[in-house]
Each structure stands twice: as structure tokens, then as C-alpha cells.
Amino acid sequence: MTGNKSLLLNFVKEKGPTVTFGDNSRGSTKGYGTLSNGSITFTKVAYVEGLMHNLLSISQLCDLGFYVIFREIDCLITDKQFHTVLSGFIKDNVYVINMNDKSSEKESICFISEDSEKKNWLWHKRLSHLNFKTLNALSNKELVVGLPKISFSKEKLCAACEKGKLTKSSFKTKQCFSISTPLQMLHMDLCGPVSTPSLGGKRLS
């Protein structure tokens, strides 16, 4: 149902039932029409005078043969072949679907993928650049409060992790003398290996 009559095609004026809103006020059904965004079409959509939001009935979607999947960060509406026809996101504890968006299924999936990718790297940084295998384990076992239950995957390398794992190459053994004349300054390591072990049994090399 909708409170915006201009959204409906093939509008038929017909008196319908009275609808009670959340604040206990009421609106009258004035007629029915068709709502479409190009990829999906809903028929018999009620026009309710005074309704401030457009509402979709989950039970009626299921009756029409659609599957509705609710997840922690989004929701999907698919046909019987599990092709996504509409997708939405959660906002203020309400799932919101933009019917004006005529983007294709691939573009919708792209937006969802981009959002998941951002969450992947956000939690990777929040947990001190924790590896993604451990992130998935924490998410599946719900060991971290607030950690979304999604599949964490690495689409690229983390620049900070790469720099942190860089190692310095060791100095190669010299096959020639570093000085050519007496009394030249020579820098060298005079410590090690140490023959006397520490209390822990370690030797300094």
C-alpha cells in the first residue's frame, strides 16, 4: 500500500477497508493501481489516504511466489529461480527498499558486495589487523559483541600488513678487507656469539 497516488499506474478508484496507523489514526483506502520499477511489477496496490510510507506485505509477496530473505544488514526478494528482483538495507531497525532504483540485478549485487567489503576491512582494522580466517571463526561462534555474522573475505592485500611483515635482508659475508690503510675507522659487531648461556638457557648470537 502507498499514500502517494502518483506512483500508481492504471489507477482504479474503489472504496476499500479503513487502515489503522501506528499512532492509532486512520486512513481510508481510496482505490488500487499497479506499481512497477521496470524489473518487477505489483498489481492491486492499495492507495491509502494519509499513509506517510510505502509498505510491502511479506505474506502477499510469498503468496505471489516470491522468496523474502532477511539478514542482519540487508534483505533480498527473489523469484522462484532465486534471482534477486529487489534488495534493501536496514535503517533504524526497518528494512528499506528503493522501488525507484531501476538498476539491474548485477548492479544491486555489486552494491551489496561493496558494503560487505567495507565491513570486512573495517573489522580487520578494528581488531588490530586480525587475519580473515580468525575473523570468520569469531563471527561464526559469535565471540565478539557487535561483529556482524557475514563471510569475511580478502579481496586485496592490506598495505599496513604488508609493511609490518617486511624483513631486512642480512648482511652478506665480505670476501675482502674493508680497510686499505692503517688506522682507518672500521664499524663492526664485536658481540657474539656468546659462549655463556643466560639463566633461561639462551645464547646471544
C-alpha positions in Angstrom: 0.0 0.0 0.0 1.1 3.6 -0.6 0.0 7.1 0.3 1.4 8.5 -3.0 -1.2 8.2 -5.7 1.2 9.4 -8.4 3.2 6.2 -8.1 0.3 4.0 -9.3 -0.4 3.1 -12.9 -3.9 2.1 -14.2 -5.4 3.6 -11.0 -9.0 2.4 -10.3 -11.0 4.4 -7.8 -12.6 2.0 -5.5 -13.5 2.3 -1.8 -11.7 -0.2 0.4 -11.1 -1.0 4.1 -10.0 1.5 6.7 -6.4 1.2 7.8 -5.2 2.0 11.3 -1.7 3.6 11.5 0.9 3.3 14.3 -0.3 6.4 16.1 -3.9 5.0 16.1 -5.0 7.4 13.4 -6.9 6.0 10.5 -6.8 6.3 6.7 -9.3 5.2 4.1 -8.5 3.1 1.0 -9.5 5.1 -2.0 -8.5 2.8 -4.8 -6.0 0.4 -6.4 -3.3 0.5 -9.0 -0.1 -1.1 -10.4 3.4 -0.3 -9.1 6.4 -1.1 -11.3 10.1 -0.2 -11.4 10.8 -2.0 -14.7 12.2 -5.2 -13.3 9.2 -6.1 -11.0 5.5 -5.2 -11.1 3.0 -5.3 -8.2 -0.7 -5.3 -9.1 -3.6 -4.4 -6.8 -1.6 -1.9 -4.8 -3.9 0.0 -2.4 -3.9 3.8 -2.2 -4.5 4.7 1.4 -5.1 8.4 2.0 -2.9 9.8 4.7 -0.3 7.0 4.7 3.2 8.5 5.0 5.2 5.5 4.0 5.1 2.9 1.2 4.6 -0.6 2.7 5.1 -4.1 1.3 3.2 -7.1 2.7 5.6 -10.0 3.2 2.7 -12.5 3.3 1.3 -11.2 0.0 4.8 -11.4 -1.6 5.1 -15.0 -0.5 1.6 -15.7 -1.9 2.8 -14.4 -5.3 5.6 -16.9 -5.3 8.5 -14.7 -4.2 11.0 -15.6 -1.5 11.9 -13.0 1.1 15.2 -13.4 2.9 16.0 -11.2 5.9 19.6 -10.9 7.0 21.4 -8.8 9.6 22.4 -6.0 7.3 20.0 -6.4 4.3 17.1 -8.2 2.8 16.5 -9.8 -0.5 13.4 -10.6 -2.6 13.9 -13.3 -5.1 11.8 -15.2 -7.7 11.4 -19.0 -7.7 14.7 -19.4 -9.6 16.4 -17.4 -6.7 17.1 -14.4 -9.0 17.2 -11.2 -7.0 14.4 -8.8 -8.0 14.7 -6.4 -5.2 17.1 -5.7 -2.4 17.0 -3.5 0.7 19.0 -2.3 3.6 18.3 -1.9 7.3 17.8 1.7 8.6 16.6 2.5 12.1 15.5 -1.2 12.7 13.4 -1.1 9.5 14.2 -2.7 6.2 14.1 -0.1 3.4 13.6 -1.0 -0.3 14.0 1.7 -3.0 11.5 1.0 -5.7 12.7 3.9 -7.8 16.1 2.2 -8.3 15.9 0.6 -11.8 19.4 -0.9 -11.5 19.9 -4.4 -12.7 20.4 -7.5 -10.5 24.2 -7.4 -11.1 24.4 -3.8 -10.0 22.4 -4.5 -6.9 24.7 -7.4 -6.0 27.6 -5.1 -6.7 26.4 -2.6 -4.1 25.8 -5.3 -1.6 29.3 -6.7 -2.3 30.9 -3.3 -1.9 29.2 -2.8 1.5 30.4 -6.2 2.7 33.9 -5.4 1.5 33.9 -2.2 3.6 32.8 -4.1 6.6 35.5 -6.7 6.0 38.3 -4.2 6.2 36.6 -2.1 8.9 36.6 -5.1 11.3 40.1 -6.2 10.1 41.4 -2.8 11.3 39.3 -2.7 14.4 40.7 -6.0 15.6 44.4 -4.9 15.1 44.7 -6.3 11.6 43.4 -9.7 12.6 43.6 -12.3 9.8 40.4 -13.1 8.0 40.3 -16.8 8.9 40.2 -15.9 12.6 37.6 -13.2 11.8 35.3 -15.8 10.3 35.8 -18.1 13.3 34.9 -15.2 15.7 31.8 -14.3 13.6 30.5 -17.9 13.3 30.9 -18.6 17.0 29.6 -15.1 18.0 32.5 -14.5 20.3 32.7 -10.7 19.6 29.8 -8.4 20.5 28.7 -6.3 17.5 30.7 -8.4 15.0 28.3 -9.0 12.0 27.7 -12.6 11.0 29.0 -12.3 7.4 31.6 -14.1 5.4 34.9 -12.2 5.8 37.0 -12.5 2.7 40.1 -10.7 1.5 39.8 -9.2 -2.0 43.1 -7.4 -1.9 46.3 -7.2 0.3 46.4 -4.9 3.3 49.1 -2.2 2.8 49.7 -1.9 6.6 50.0 -5.7 7.0 52.5 -5.8 4.1 54.7 -3.2 5.6 54.5 -4.8 9.0 55.7 -8.1 7.7 58.7 -6.7 5.8 62.1 -8.2 6.9 65.5 -6.8 6.5 68.0 -8.9 4.5 71.0 -10.0 6.4 74.5 -8.6 5.6 76.4 -10.8 3.3 79.8 -12.2 4.3 82.6 -10.0 2.9 85.3 -11.7 0.9 87.7 -8.7 1.1 89.1 -6.3 3.7 87.1 -3.1 4.4 90.3 -1.1 5.2 93.1 -0.3 2.9 95.5 1.7 5.2 96.3 1.5 8.9 94.2 3.5 11.5 91.1 3.7 9.2 87.8 3.6 11.2 86.0 0.3 10.9 82.4 -0.3 12.2 81.8 -3.9 13.2 79.8 -6.1 15.6 82.1 -7.2 18.4 79.5 -9.1 20.4 78.6 -12.7 19.7 78.4 -15.5 19.7 78.4 -15.6 23.5 79.6 -18.9 25.0 78.0 -18.3 28.4 74.2 -19.1 28.4 71.7 -16.9 30.2 69.5 -18.1 33.1 66.9 -19.1 30.6 69.5 -21.2 28.6 69.7 -18.8 25.7 72.8 -17.7 23.9 73.3 -14.3 22.2 74.5 -14.8 18.6 
